[in-house]
Amino acid sequence: MRENLMEHINKIELQGRVGFVRANEFNGSKVANFSLATDILYKTREGGAVSETTWHNVVAWESRDTADIARIAVGVPVYVTGRLRTTRYTGADGTEKQFYEVLANRLRILEEEPEGI
């Protein structure tokens, strides 16, 4: 008898601006590693506006759905969907460390609105 299996979902959707970019080629395939800043704006109880920036590490391999990786540059607005991956390693000091990155399966450069409209 087959048990009911819970469906697992690992999906992330981000829209923000590119920070640093490092483009490489590995075994003939292009890959872009870049940071992406997302901002959230909210008001405090006192009514003051606060902007909170979160930085994300993104890895995008060239494919039909990530063809825009050649246009990635600092400050460019992008929309990314993918999955979150955790990597664990032992640091030089012997402590266990981990970092998170988004493995992009779709990437789109967003066109900016002209100013003054």
C-alpha positions as CSV (number, residue, x, y, z in Angstrom):
1,M,0.0,0.0,0.0
2,R,1.3,3.4,-0.9
3,E,1.5,6.0,1.8
4,N,0.4,9.6,1.3
5,L,3.5,11.5,0.5
6,M,3.6,15.1,1.5
7,E,4.7,17.3,-1.4
8,H,7.8,19.3,-0.8
9,I,8.3,22.7,-2.3
10,N,11.6,24.6,-2.6
11,K,10.8,27.6,-4.7
12,I,12.0,31.2,-4.4
13,E,11.0,34.3,-6.4
14,L,13.0,37.5,-6.2
15,Q,12.9,40.9,-7.8
16,G,15.7,43.4,-7.1
17,R,18.9,45.0,-8.3
18,V,22.2,43.3,-9.1
19,G,25.2,44.0,-6.8
20,F,28.4,42.4,-7.9
21,V,28.6,40.0,-10.9
22,R,31.1,37.3,-11.7
23,A,30.7,35.5,-15.1
24,N,32.5,32.2,-15.7
25,E,32.5,29.4,-18.1
26,F,32.6,25.8,-16.9
27,N,32.9,22.8,-19.3
28,G,31.7,25.0,-22.1
29,S,28.7,26.3,-20.2
30,K,28.3,29.9,-19.1
31,V,27.4,30.7,-15.5
32,A,26.8,33.9,-13.7
33,N,27.3,34.3,-10.0
34,F,25.8,37.6,-8.7
35,S,24.4,39.2,-5.7
36,L,20.8,40.6,-5.7
37,A,19.5,43.2,-3.4
38,T,15.8,43.2,-2.4
39,D,14.2,46.0,-0.4
40,I,11.2,46.1,1.8
41,L,9.7,49.3,3.0
42,Y,7.7,49.7,6.1
43,K,6.6,52.2,8.8
44,T,7.5,52.1,12.4
45,R,4.9,52.6,15.1
46,E,6.0,56.2,15.3
47,G,5.3,56.6,11.6
48,G,8.9,56.7,10.4
49,A,9.7,55.0,7.1
50,V,12.3,52.2,7.2
51,S,14.0,50.5,4.2
52,E,15.5,47.1,4.9
53,T,17.8,45.6,2.2
54,T,18.5,41.8,2.0
55,W,21.3,40.5,-0.1
56,H,20.9,37.2,-1.9
57,N,23.6,35.1,-3.7
58,V,22.3,33.8,-7.1
59,V,23.8,31.2,-9.5
60,A,22.4,31.2,-13.0
61,W,23.6,28.7,-15.7
62,E,22.9,29.7,-19.3
63,S,19.8,28.0,-20.7
64,R,16.7,28.9,-22.7
65,D,15.1,30.4,-19.5
66,T,18.2,32.2,-18.4
67,A,19.4,33.6,-21.7
68,D,19.5,37.1,-20.2
69,I,22.6,36.3,-18.1
70,A,24.8,37.9,-20.7
71,R,23.1,41.3,-19.9
72,I,23.5,41.1,-16.1
73,A,25.4,44.1,-14.8
74,V,25.7,46.1,-11.5
75,G,22.5,48.0,-10.8
76,V,20.3,46.2,-13.4
77,P,16.8,45.2,-12.2
78,V,16.1,41.5,-12.5
79,Y,13.4,39.0,-11.8
80,V,14.6,35.5,-10.7
81,T,12.9,32.3,-9.9
82,G,14.7,29.2,-8.7
83,R,15.3,27.1,-5.6
84,L,17.3,27.7,-2.4
85,R,20.4,25.6,-1.8
86,T,22.3,25.3,1.5
87,T,26.0,24.5,1.4
88,R,27.9,23.4,4.5
89,Y,31.7,23.5,4.9
90,T,34.4,23.6,7.5
91,G,36.1,27.0,7.7
92,A,39.8,27.6,8.1
93,D,39.3,28.0,11.8
94,G,37.8,24.5,12.0
95,T,34.2,25.6,12.6
96,E,31.2,24.4,10.6
97,K,29.8,27.1,8.4
98,Q,26.9,27.3,5.9
99,F,25.7,29.7,3.2
100,Y,22.6,29.9,1.1
101,E,22.3,30.6,-2.6
102,V,19.5,30.7,-5.1
103,L,19.9,28.4,-8.1
104,A,18.1,30.3,-10.8
105,N,15.9,28.4,-13.3
106,R,14.4,31.5,-14.8
107,L,15.9,35.0,-15.1
108,R,14.6,38.1,-16.8
109,I,16.1,41.5,-17.1
110,L,13.4,44.1,-16.2
111,E,13.1,47.2,-18.3
112,E,13.3,50.4,-16.3
113,E,10.5,53.0,-16.4
114,P,11.7,56.3,-18.0
115,E,12.0,59.0,-15.4
116,G,9.4,61.7,-15.2
117,I,6.4,59.6,-16.2
